[in-house]
Amino acid sequence: MSISNLFYFNQVESDEVLREIKELDSKKNGTHGGIPSKCLKLASEESSPYLTNIWNDEVVVNSTFPNELKLADVSPIFKKNDSTLSKNYRPVSVLPTVSKVFERLMQKQISSHIDRFLSPNLCGYRKGYSTQTALISLLKMEKHT
């Protein structure tokens, strides 16, 4: 494996963290006792430098995801049929709001690294690609054959 194929998380600037905080859905709840997304958004200018430091020190330098951000509130959500059977429930985990910000930073960095190795014809689970993209790509390939 060549060195260029290795992946490492990169440090981020405060404005990147600020942008991700502003993208949070204010209506979504965080964990019980955690920072609600609405409050984090209201204090985004003040909190983004601190979150940037945590990202750069913990995730990038120490290669660890902070344990406090891994704790989730898990609730059983009823699916169907008999509500007295445990198999008819599914667990839903609500993560801390800050972990959602970090997950988005991770996703962007991982995606930009992986996209270099993917075929432009691969459309599943990729931002900016859809079933329409796949169909158009297929029609273009058919036209050229």
JOURFEN-V254956 format. One line per field, one symbol per residue. burial: b if it has 16 or more other ideal C-beta (glycine too) atoms within 10 Angstrom, else e. A space follows every 50 residues. Layout:
burial->???
This chain:
burial->eeeeeeeebeebebebbbbbbeebeeeeebbeebebbbebbeebeebbee bbeebbebbeeeeebbeebeebeeeeeeeeeeeeeeeeeeeeeebbbbbb bbebbeeebeeeeeeeeeeeeebeeeeebeeeeeeebeeeeeeee
